[in-house]
Amino acid sequence: MPNPSFRSSIVVARAPEVLYDMVSDITRMGEWSPVCTAGWWDEGDGPRVGAWFTGHNETPERT
């Protein structure tokens, strides 16, 4: 197989603005990620371009 590929898609019945608000807020990542257990904005920041955040990930092998 010289060029294997895979493609998949999913339709999410929400307005793009609603989805962007959800996935751009790092404090909500634990709702969807099996690895990310917490996230917070650094220095009281929030979801904006250039904002910094800290995340906490856990797997069976490490934290």
TAJOFEN-V486582 format. One record per backbone hydrogen bond with DSSP energy under -1.0 kcal/mol. CO is the residue of the C=O (numbers start at 1). NH is the residue of the N-H. E is the energy in kcal/mol with one decimal. If there is no record, write none. Layout:
BEGIN
co = {CO & CO}
nh = {NH & NH}
e = {E & E}
END
This chain:
BEGIN
co = {12 & 15 & 16 & 17 & 18 & 19 & 20 & 25 & 26 & 28 & 29 & 29 & 35 & 38 & 40 & 42 & 48 & 52 & 54 & 56 & 56 & 62}
nh = {14 & 19 & 20 & 21 & 22 & 23 & 24 & 28 & 29 & 31 & 32 & 33 & 58 & 56 & 54 & 45 & 51 & 42 & 40 & 37 & 38 & 59}
e = {-2.2 & -2.0 & -2.7 & -2.1 & -1.7 & -2.7 & -2.0 & -2.4 & -1.3 & -2.1 & -1.6 & -2.5 & -2.6 & -2.9 & -2.7 & -1.8 & -2.0 & -2.1 & -2.5 & -2.8 & -1.3 & -3.2}
END
